[in-house]
């Protein structure tokens, strides 16, 4: 029998298939179902700072919180209770499940990142996934200024907790490998590629802007996993667009240490996890691989570039090949 066990963020996983942050991981019961279906680990439903403030606003819709009021509330300890519900979920999930539990957090207030991180560590989370995103819309701010905000958050969080952290990036980064390495140097143990946010749309009948659910792009994740794996001093995980065991295999071949799955399970149920894992195991047996380590990264850009088996093979990760691809089809 093939050994599917692997390591991600220094955690021991029974297999590389991880249930990503979604509604399925918003309760302890959901986490247990994911474990029973075969998940190697789970990322809990993300805690958003805005979620806490919306609950405060709902309690008193007539109150608008100014920065001065925020400072007062922090000194008064209100924000110390912001993560209570999420911390209880971490505690219960750790009590009931026997797989690694990764907490996920997103803040808009810079000083809250390390504070909330400590809360989740104290609750028993095995690791943290930081959902960091700054929309670069400011005409006067450079890309480097935005990227520096990412590394500052990582430095502050790693200085506040001892459990490993990963950063879930958006694909809208000028240089993903450069920022990824800077984050690794700042203390991040892993990168998750990518975060799929709500997307803007326009209702042309009402002349209103609205948000629609974003969709993961498997091939975009595959490209950047393949380009980053083995070149950065941290683990690489994928997120987005996995539809079957073949996709899991491709991402591991590209160098992924873990493959996050969410939308597929929301659509078809957690039972789909067993199909993904069985398909992976069957493929390994067919190709004579006894462990995940035997083939992880075999098709990464770095491995192909160094192997010299076929110099042009690794170039499939680059957009410059599109002309050759289309010419071949003709």
matplotlib code that plots the C-alpha trace (Angstrom):
import matplotlib.pyplot as plt

x = [0.0, 1.3, 2.3, 0.3, 1.7, 3.4, 4.5, 3.1, 4.1, 6.0, 2.8, 2.4, -0.5, -1.9, -2.3, -1.8, -5.5, -6.6, -10.2, -9.8, -11.5, -15.3, -18.7, -17.8, -15.2, -17.3, -18.4, -16.7, -19.2, -18.1, -14.5, -15.2, -17.1, -14.0, -11.8, -14.0, -14.1, -10.3, -9.0, -5.3, -6.0, -8.6, -8.5, -11.3, -13.7, -11.9, -12.4, -12.8, -12.4, -15.3, -17.5, -17.0, -17.8, -20.8, -22.2, -21.4, -23.2, -26.2, -26.5, -26.6, -27.2, -27.2, -23.6, -20.7, -17.3, -14.7, -10.9, -11.0, -13.9, -11.9, -9.0, -11.3, -13.0, -9.6, -8.5, -11.7, -11.1, -14.0, -11.8, -10.4, -13.8, -14.0, -12.5, -14.3, -16.6, -13.8, -11.6, -14.3, -14.5, -10.7, -10.9, -13.9, -12.4, -9.1, -10.9, -13.0, -10.8, -7.5, -6.1, -4.3, -6.6, -5.4, -7.1, -7.6, -7.7, -8.2, -7.8, -8.2, -6.6, -2.8, -2.3, -4.9, -3.0, -0.7, -3.4, -5.8, -3.0, -2.2, -5.9, -5.9, -2.6, -3.9, -7.1, -5.0, -4.7, -1.9, -1.1, -2.4, -3.3, -3.2, -5.5, -3.6, -4.8, -4.4, -6.1, -3.4, -5.7, -3.7, -2.2, 0.6, 1.7, 4.1, 3.8, 6.8, 5.0, 2.0, 4.2, 6.1, 2.8, 2.6, 6.1, 5.4, 2.3, 4.2, 7.1, 4.6, 2.7, 5.7, 7.0, 3.8, 3.2, 5.3, 3.0, 3.7, 2.0, 1.2, 0.2, -2.7, -1.8, -3.9, -2.7, -2.7, 1.0, 3.6, 6.2, 4.9, 8.3, 9.9, 7.2, 7.0, 10.7, 10.5, 7.6, 9.6, 12.5, 10.1, 9.0, 6.2, 6.4, 4.2, 2.4, -1.1, -1.8, -4.3, -7.0, -10.3, -12.2, -15.6, -15.6, -17.2, -20.1, -22.6, -26.4, -27.2, -30.9, -30.6, -27.3, -25.7, -22.4, -22.6, -20.4, -20.4, -18.6, -15.1, -14.0, -10.7, -8.5, -6.8, -4.3, -3.2, -2.5, -0.7, 1.5, 2.7, 3.0, 5.3, 7.3, 7.7, 8.1, 11.7, 12.8, 11.4, 12.4, 8.9, 6.1, 3.8, 0.1, -2.5, -6.0, -8.6, -10.2, -9.5, -12.2, -10.7, -7.8, -5.9, -5.8, -4.4, -1.7, -0.7, -0.3, 1.9, 4.0, 4.3, 5.6, 2.6, 3.1, -0.7, -3.7, -6.7, -10.1, -13.3, -15.8, -15.8, -16.8, -19.4, -21.0, -20.6, -20.2, -17.3, -17.7, -15.7, -12.6, -12.3, -12.5, -9.6, -7.5, -8.2, -7.4, -4.1, -3.2, -4.2, -2.0, 0.9, 0.6, 0.3, 3.5, 5.5, 5.7, 5.7, 5.5, 4.4, 8.1, 9.0, 7.3, 6.5, 8.0, 9.1, 7.5, 8.3, 10.0, 13.1, 13.4, 12.9, 15.3, 18.0, 17.4, 18.3, 16.1, 14.3, 15.4, 12.1, 9.9, 9.9, 9.0, 5.4, 5.0, 5.6, 3.1, 5.7, 4.9, 1.4, 2.4, 4.1, 1.1, -1.3, 0.9, 1.2, -2.6, -2.8]
y = [0.0, 3.5, 5.8, 9.0, 10.7, 14.0, 17.2, 20.6, 23.6, 21.1, 19.2, 15.5, 14.9, 11.4, 12.6, 15.9, 16.6, 19.5, 20.9, 24.6, 27.4, 27.1, 26.5, 22.8, 23.8, 26.3, 23.9, 21.1, 18.6, 19.7, 19.2, 15.7, 14.8, 16.0, 13.8, 10.8, 11.3, 11.2, 14.8, 15.2, 18.5, 21.2, 25.0, 26.5, 28.9, 32.3, 34.8, 38.3, 41.3, 42.9, 40.1, 41.1, 44.7, 43.9, 42.0, 45.1, 47.3, 44.9, 45.2, 49.0, 50.2, 53.8, 53.7, 54.5, 53.5, 56.2, 55.6, 57.2, 54.9, 51.9, 52.8, 53.2, 49.8, 48.1, 49.6, 48.5, 45.0, 44.6, 43.3, 40.7, 38.9, 39.3, 35.9, 34.0, 32.1, 31.1, 30.1, 27.9, 26.3, 25.7, 24.1, 21.8, 20.8, 19.9, 17.9, 15.9, 15.6, 13.8, 15.7, 19.1, 22.1, 25.3, 28.6, 31.3, 35.0, 38.2, 41.7, 45.2, 46.8, 46.2, 45.9, 43.2, 40.5, 39.4, 39.8, 37.5, 35.1, 34.6, 33.9, 31.1, 29.7, 29.7, 27.9, 25.1, 25.7, 23.7, 26.5, 29.8, 30.8, 34.5, 35.9, 39.1, 41.3, 44.9, 46.2, 48.3, 51.2, 54.1, 56.2, 57.4, 54.0, 51.6, 47.9, 47.5, 49.7, 47.3, 44.2, 45.6, 45.5, 41.8, 41.2, 43.5, 41.5, 38.2, 39.6, 40.7, 37.5, 35.2, 37.4, 36.8, 33.1, 29.9, 27.8, 27.8, 30.3, 30.3, 33.2, 32.9, 35.2, 36.7, 36.2, 40.0, 40.4, 42.0, 39.2, 36.2, 34.5, 37.6, 38.3, 34.7, 34.5, 37.8, 36.3, 33.1, 35.2, 37.0, 33.7, 32.3, 28.5, 28.3, 30.0, 29.1, 29.9, 31.4, 33.3, 33.7, 36.7, 38.1, 39.7, 42.9, 43.0, 45.6, 45.2, 47.1, 47.2, 48.8, 50.6, 49.3, 47.6, 44.2, 41.3, 37.8, 34.7, 34.3, 31.1, 29.3, 28.9, 25.5, 26.2, 29.6, 27.8, 25.0, 27.5, 29.3, 26.2, 24.8, 28.0, 28.5, 24.9, 24.2, 27.7, 29.3, 28.5, 27.4, 24.9, 25.6, 24.7, 25.1, 26.4, 26.6, 24.6, 21.0, 18.8, 15.3, 13.1, 13.9, 17.6, 16.6, 14.5, 17.3, 19.8, 17.4, 16.8, 20.5, 20.7, 21.3, 20.0, 20.2, 20.6, 22.5, 21.6, 23.4, 24.2, 20.7, 19.4, 22.1, 21.0, 17.3, 16.6, 15.5, 12.0, 13.2, 13.3, 9.5, 9.5, 12.0, 10.0, 6.7, 8.1, 9.4, 6.1, 4.1, 6.3, 6.0, 2.2, 2.2, 4.3, 2.4, 5.3, 4.2, 7.6, 11.2, 12.3, 10.0, 12.3, 15.6, 18.4, 16.0, 18.3, 21.6, 24.3, 23.9, 20.1, 20.2, 23.1, 21.2, 17.8, 18.8, 15.9, 18.3, 22.0, 23.3, 21.2, 23.6, 26.5, 25.2, 27.3, 30.5, 32.4, 33.0, 29.5, 30.2, 30.9, 27.5, 25.8, 27.4, 26.8, 23.1, 22.9, 24.4]
z = [0.0, -0.9, 1.9, 1.5, 4.6, 4.1, 5.9, 5.6, 7.8, 9.9, 10.6, 9.9, 7.6, 6.7, 3.2, 1.3, 0.7, 3.0, 3.3, 2.7, 4.6, 3.8, 5.3, 5.8, 8.4, 10.3, 13.0, 14.9, 13.5, 10.0, 10.9, 12.2, 9.0, 7.0, 9.1, 8.7, 4.9, 4.9, 5.0, 5.9, 7.7, 7.8, 7.5, 9.6, 8.2, 8.1, 10.9, 9.5, 11.6, 9.7, 10.8, 14.4, 13.7, 11.6, 14.7, 16.8, 14.3, 14.2, 17.9, 17.7, 14.2, 15.3, 16.3, 13.9, 15.3, 14.8, 15.2, 18.7, 19.7, 18.4, 20.6, 23.5, 22.8, 22.5, 25.9, 27.4, 26.2, 23.8, 21.0, 23.4, 23.0, 19.2, 18.6, 21.4, 19.0, 16.7, 19.6, 21.0, 17.5, 17.6, 21.0, 20.2, 16.8, 18.5, 21.1, 18.7, 15.6, 15.3, 12.3, 12.2, 12.6, 11.0, 12.0, 9.3, 10.0, 8.1, 9.7, 8.4, 11.5, 11.4, 15.2, 15.5, 13.5, 16.3, 19.0, 17.2, 16.3, 20.0, 20.7, 18.2, 19.4, 23.0, 21.8, 20.4, 16.7, 15.1, 12.6, 11.2, 7.7, 7.2, 4.6, 3.7, 0.9, 0.1, -3.1, -4.8, -5.9, -4.6, -7.4, -5.1, -3.6, -5.3, -5.4, -3.1, -0.4, -0.5, -0.4, 2.6, 4.5, 3.9, 5.4, 8.3, 9.3, 9.0, 11.2, 13.9, 13.9, 14.0, 16.8, 18.8, 18.3, 18.1, 15.9, 12.1, 9.8, 6.1, 4.0, 1.5, -1.4, -4.1, -7.7, -8.1, -7.0, -9.2, -8.5, -6.6, -6.2, -4.9, -2.4, -1.5, -0.6, 1.4, 3.4, 4.0, 5.2, 7.5, 9.1, 7.0, 6.8, 3.7, 0.9, -0.3, -3.9, -4.2, -2.3, -4.4, -3.3, -4.1, -7.6, -8.7, -11.1, -12.3, -12.4, -15.6, -14.9, -11.5, -12.3, -9.1, -8.3, -6.6, -5.6, -7.0, -5.8, -7.2, -8.8, -8.3, -11.4, -11.3, -14.1, -12.6, -9.3, -11.1, -12.9, -9.8, -7.7, -10.4, -10.6, -6.8, -5.5, -4.5, -5.2, -2.0, 1.5, 2.5, 1.7, -1.2, -1.1, -3.8, -3.5, -6.2, -9.1, -8.1, -9.6, -9.3, -8.3, -11.5, -10.4, -7.0, -8.7, -11.1, -8.3, -6.3, -9.4, -9.7, -6.1, -3.8, -0.2, 0.3, -1.9, -0.6, -1.7, -0.9, -3.8, -5.0, -1.6, -1.1, -4.4, -4.2, -0.5, 1.7, 0.3, -2.7, -0.5, -0.5, -4.3, -4.5, -2.1, -3.7, -7.1, -5.8, -4.2, -7.4, -9.6, -7.2, -7.3, -11.1, -11.5, -8.8, -6.2, -2.6, -1.1, -1.8, -1.5, -4.4, -7.0, -5.3, -7.4, -10.2, -12.8, -11.1, -13.1, -10.9, -11.3, -15.0, -15.5, -13.6, -15.1, -18.7, -20.0, -22.2, -22.0, -23.4, -21.1, -18.1, -20.4, -20.4, -17.3, -19.2, -21.3, -24.0, -25.2, -26.3, -30.0, -30.3, -28.7, -31.1, -34.1, -33.2, -33.2, -36.6]

ax = plt.figure().add_subplot(projection="3d")
ax.plot(x, y, z, "-o")
ax.set_aspect("equal")
plt.show()
